[in-house]
């Protein structure tokens, strides 16, 4: 179980190994964890598990699923792991090359 101050991570390597780790809520720690994984590994991350709001991220086989639970509503974005630059009103943002959004209450 994680809290607002931690991120729970699970990694299933392509070799069949399983790792669990709890990280601080820190982009550098997440970047370091992701840099240590193979593109073929499956990675799940959860922030504030079991609470509202909650953020869940799953990466596997070149695709990513991000789910945000807020006010008992699920907001889900599914996209490719490939990132493209997009001009958004004068600023450049990085986003999945392909994506779809879903909402469920």
RARAQUI-V160921 format. One record per residue. N is the residue number from 1. SS is DSSP state (A for helix, B for strand, O for the rest). OMEGA is omega as a letter, one per 40 degrees, with the letter a starting at -180 (999 if undefined). NEAR is the number of other ideal C-beta (glycine too) atoms within 12 Angstrom. Layout:
N | SS | OMEGA | NEAR
N | SS | OMEGA | NEAR
This chain:
1 | O | i | 14
2 | O | i | 26
3 | O | i | 18
4 | O | a | 18
5 | O | a | 15
6 | B | i | 22
7 | B | i | 32
8 | B | a | 30
9 | B | i | 34
10 | B | i | 28
11 | B | i | 28
12 | B | a | 22
13 | O | i | 18
14 | O | i | 16
15 | O | a | 13
16 | O | i | 11
17 | O | i | 14
18 | B | i | 16
19 | B | i | 21
20 | B | a | 18
21 | B | i | 24
22 | B | a | 23
23 | B | i | 29
24 | B | i | 20
25 | O | a | 21
26 | O | a | 15
27 | A | i | 12
28 | A | i | 12
29 | A | i | 20
30 | A | i | 26
31 | A | i | 12
32 | A | i | 15
33 | A | a | 28
34 | A | i | 24
35 | A | a | 13
36 | O | a | 17
37 | O | i | 28
38 | O | i | 18
39 | O | i | 18
40 | O | i | 17
41 | O | i | 28
42 | B | a | 29
43 | B | i | 37
44 | B | i | 30
45 | B | i | 34
46 | B | i | 32
47 | B | i | 32
48 | O | a | 23
49 | O | i | 24
50 | O | a | 15
51 | O | i | 19
52 | O | e | 16
53 | O | i | 20
54 | B | i | 28
55 | B | i | 29
56 | B | i | 30
57 | B | i | 30
58 | B | i | 26
59 | B | i | 31
60 | B | i | 24
61 | O | i | 17
62 | O | i | 19
63 | B | i | 23
64 | B | i | 31
65 | B | i | 30
66 | B | i | 29
67 | B | i | 27
68 | B | i | 25
69 | B | i | 24
70 | B | a | 17
71 | O | i | 12
72 | O | i | 13
73 | B | i | 16
74 | B | i | 22
75 | B | a | 22
76 | B | i | 23
77 | B | i | 24
78 | B | a | 22
79 | B | i | 25
80 | B | i | 20
81 | O | i | 29
82 | O | a | 16
83 | B | i | 17
84 | B | i | 17
85 | B | a | 13
86 | B | i | 15
87 | B | a | 11
88 | B | i | 11
89 | O | i | 7
90 | O | i | 7
91 | B | i | 9
92 | B | i | 12
93 | B | i | 13
94 | B | i | 16
95 | B | i | 21
96 | B | i | 24
97 | O | i | 16
98 | O | i | 17
99 | B | i | 22
100 | B | a | 15
101 | B | i | 18
102 | B | a | 17
103 | B | i | 15
104 | B | i | 12
105 | O | 999 | 10
